[in-house]
Amino acid sequence: MRVFALLLGGAVVLTALPAHAQSSPAPTAASEGLTPEQSDVDPRAVEALKKMSTYLLTLQTFRVVAESSLDVITTSDQKVQLDMVTTYQVKRPGIRIDWVSDQKNRQFYYDGKHFTLVAPTLNYYATIDAPPTNREFLAALYDRTGVELPLADLFRWADEDHVDDIAKLTAAFSVGTATLDGVVTDHWAYRTDDFDFEIWMEQGDRPLPRKYVLIDRSDPTLPAFTSRLTWQPNVPLDPAVFTYAPTANMTAISFKTPQAEEAAQ
């Protein structure tokens, strides 16, 4: 699983908790495509992932603000935490992301024809032609540019092209419920060989992800990425916000240059 960035304290206790009660019959392991080796994977947790992604893909437009923190390991092996705010605006086709922190700012534009990465404080931008749909664009982006968009993993679990990712789950279970900013959510926890991740999904007919935690278990320091999400589904969006218009002080570069590699990090 590729991720944008790199808490499950008390996991032994949590795994003993019952899954959140469902009004409909629980899906079986076979119906979810799980293997016999995935005995610690609750099919209801897999169904929750698919339901969330399916709902997100039905939104014609949305705006979401993610307030996030990222653990970074210094050269002396000390863990420090960096904060950032990321704003998504999405339509079909069209993706605009503004990622702002005290360390660096980045902007991402996709308008159905072109993708542009902008580093406003470095005065660089790079543009390439892009496929005509959001799905095709996201599928091709990393391979063509090395860029990974923040939180893109939340949208992929209902995609048949990623059915192999379900097979990579080694554990999945319900932690229970939690109220975040007045919203009642179901709290789910998942594990793969290299990552632990948790998603708090809004209860009801809008299973929006309200909080997301990702832990890199391949690193012995266990760095974490944590994000709280505020959603505005199906809001009017100006088409102009998805196309980048460079100012006179900006320098165009190629995605193959060292400057582009710096901007993509």
C-alpha positions in Angstrom: 0.0 0.0 0.0 1.5 3.3 -1.0 0.8 6.1 1.4 1.2 9.8 1.6 3.0 9.9 5.0 4.1 7.9 7.4 -1.6 4.7 19.0 -2.7 1.5 18.7 -1.8 1.3 22.4 -3.5 -1.6 24.3 -4.0 -3.7 21.1 -4.3 -6.9 23.1 -7.3 -5.5 25.0 -8.9 -3.9 21.9 -8.9 -7.1 19.9 -11.1 -8.7 22.5 -13.8 -6.1 22.0 -17.0 -7.2 20.1 -17.6 -5.7 16.6 -20.1 -2.9 16.5 -23.6 -4.3 16.2 -25.0 -4.3 12.7 -28.7 -4.3 11.8 -28.1 -6.4 8.7 -26.5 -9.9 8.7 -22.7 -9.8 8.9 -20.9 -10.6 5.6 -19.0 -13.8 5.5 -15.3 -14.1 4.9 -15.9 -15.8 1.6 -18.2 -13.0 0.4 -15.5 -10.5 1.1 -12.8 -12.4 -0.7 -10.8 -13.1 2.4 -8.3 -16.0 2.6 -8.2 -18.6 5.3 -5.0 -17.0 6.6 -6.9 -13.8 7.4 -8.6 -15.2 10.5 -8.1 -11.9 12.4 -9.9 -10.0 9.7 -13.5 -9.2 10.6 -15.5 -9.1 7.4 -17.6 -6.3 8.9 -14.5 -4.2 9.0 -13.8 -4.9 5.4 -17.4 -4.0 4.5 -17.0 -0.7 6.4 -14.0 0.2 4.2 -15.9 -0.6 1.0 -19.0 1.3 2.2 -17.0 4.4 3.0 -15.1 4.4 -0.4 -18.3 3.7 -2.3 -20.1 6.6 -0.6 -17.1 9.0 -1.3 -17.2 8.0 -5.0 -20.9 9.0 -5.2 -20.2 12.6 -4.3 -20.4 14.9 -7.3 -18.4 17.6 -5.5 -16.9 18.0 -2.1 -14.6 20.2 0.0 -12.7 18.7 3.0 -10.3 20.3 5.4 -7.8 17.9 7.0 -5.9 19.1 10.1 -3.0 16.7 10.4 0.2 15.9 12.2 3.2 13.9 11.0 5.9 12.3 13.0 9.4 12.9 11.6 12.6 11.2 12.8 15.7 13.4 13.1 19.2 12.3 12.3 19.7 11.7 16.0 16.7 9.4 16.1 14.5 11.8 18.0 10.8 11.9 17.0 9.3 15.3 16.4 5.8 16.2 15.2 5.0 18.5 12.4 1.5 20.0 11.8 -0.2 20.9 8.5 -3.6 21.8 7.1 -4.7 20.3 3.8 -7.8 21.5 1.8 -9.3 19.3 -0.8 -11.7 20.6 -3.5 -13.0 17.8 -5.8 -15.4 17.7 -8.8 -15.7 15.4 -11.8 -13.2 15.8 -13.3 -11.1 18.1 -11.1 -8.9 18.0 -8.0 -7.4 20.9 -6.2 -5.3 20.4 -3.0 -3.7 23.1 -0.9 -1.2 21.7 1.6 0.1 24.3 4.1 2.5 23.9 6.9 5.3 26.0 8.5 7.9 23.9 6.8 6.5 24.0 3.3 3.5 24.7 1.1 2.4 22.8 -1.9 -0.5 23.1 -4.3 -1.9 20.4 -6.7 -4.1 21.2 -9.7 -5.9 18.7 -11.9 -8.6 20.0 -14.4 -9.3 16.9 -16.5 -6.5 17.8 -19.0 -3.4 18.7 -17.0 -1.8 18.1 -13.6 0.3 20.9 -12.1 2.4 20.7 -8.9 3.2 24.1 -7.4 5.8 25.0 -4.8 4.9 28.6 -4.2 7.6 29.5 -1.7 10.3 27.9 -4.0 8.7 29.7 -7.1 8.6 26.4 -9.0 5.8 24.7 -10.9 5.6 21.6 -13.1 2.8 20.6 -15.5 2.1 17.4 -17.4 -0.8 16.2 -19.5 -3.2 14.1 -17.6 -6.0 11.5 -18.2 -9.6 12.8 -18.5 -11.1 11.2 -15.3 -10.2 11.5 -11.6 -9.9 7.7 -11.4 -7.5 7.4 -14.3 -5.5 10.4 -13.1 -5.0 9.1 -9.6 -4.1 5.6 -11.0 -1.4 7.1 -13.2 -0.1 10.0 -11.0 2.5 8.2 -8.9 4.0 6.2 -11.7 4.4 9.3 -13.9 5.5 11.9 -11.4 6.4 10.2 -8.0 3.7 12.4 -6.4 1.4 10.9 -3.8 -1.7 13.0 -2.9 -2.6 13.3 0.8 -5.3 10.9 2.0 -5.9 9.4 -1.5 -6.0 5.9 0.1 -9.4 6.6 1.6 -11.0 6.5 -1.8 -9.7 3.2 -3.2 -11.2 0.4 -1.2 -14.3 0.1 -3.5 -12.2 0.0 -6.6 -12.0 -3.5 -8.2 -8.5 -2.6 -9.3 -7.4 -2.7 -5.7 -9.0 -6.0 -4.6 -5.5 -7.3 -3.9 -5.2 -4.7 -1.1 -8.0 -6.5 0.8 -5.9 -9.7 0.7 -3.0 -7.8 2.3 -5.0 -7.1 5.5 -3.7 -9.3 8.3 -6.1 -7.9 10.9 -9.2 -5.7 10.9 -11.6 -5.2 13.8 -14.0 -2.8 15.5 -12.7 -0.7 18.4 -16.2 0.6 19.2 -17.8 4.0 18.8 -16.5 7.5 19.4 -18.0 11.0 19.2 -15.8 13.5 17.3 -16.8 17.1 17.2 -20.4 16.1 18.0 -20.5 13.4 15.3 -21.0 9.7 16.3 -18.5 7.5 14.5 -17.6 3.8 14.2 -13.9 3.3 15.0 -12.2 0.6 12.9 -8.6 -0.6 13.1 -6.7 -2.4 10.4 -3.2 -3.9 9.9 -1.0 -5.0 7.0 2.5 -6.3 7.1 4.0 -2.8 7.2 1.2 -0.5 8.4 -1.4 -0.1 11.1 -4.2 2.3 10.3 -7.4 3.4 12.0 -10.5 5.2 10.5 -13.4 6.8 12.4 -16.4 6.6 10.1 -19.5 8.7 10.6 -22.5 6.5 11.4 -25.7 6.5 9.3 -26.1 6.9 5.5 -23.0 9.2 5.3 -20.0 7.0 6.2 -17.6 9.9 5.9 -14.1 9.4 7.4 -13.8 11.8 10.3 -10.4 10.8 11.6 -7.5 8.8 10.1 -4.3 7.4 11.8 -1.5 5.7 9.9 1.5 4.1 11.6 4.6 2.9 9.8 5.5 -0.4 11.4 8.4 -1.0 9.1 10.2 1.8 11.0 11.2 0.8 14.6 10.3 4.3 15.8 6.7 3.8 14.6 6.1 7.2 13.1 2.5 8.2 12.8 0.3 10.4 10.5 -2.9 11.6 12.1 -5.7 13.6 10.5 -9.0 15.1 11.5 -11.4 15.7 8.6 -14.2 18.3 8.2 -16.4 17.7 5.2 -18.7 19.7 2.9 -20.3 17.2 0.5 -21.9 18.3 -2.8 -21.0 22.0 -2.5 -20.8 24.4 -5.5 -17.2 24.8 -6.8 -15.8 27.3 -9.2 -14.2 25.4 -12.2 -11.5 28.1 -12.3 -10.0 26.8 -9.0 -8.8 23.6 -10.7 -6.6 25.2 -13.4 -3.3 26.8 -12.5 -2.3 30.2 -13.9 1.3 30.9 -13.2 2.4 34.4 -12.1 5.4 36.2 -13.5 7.7 35.2 -10.6 7.1 31.4 -11.1 9.6 29.2 -13.0 8.4 26.2 -15.0 10.4 23.0 -14.4 10.1 19.4 -15.6 9.1 16.6 -13.3 12.4 15.0 -14.0 14.5 17.8 -12.5 16.0 17.8 -9.0 13.8 20.8 -8.2 10.7 18.8 -9.1 11.9 15.9 -6.9 12.3 18.4 -4.0 8.8 19.8 -4.6 7.3 16.3 -4.8 8.5 15.4 -1.3 
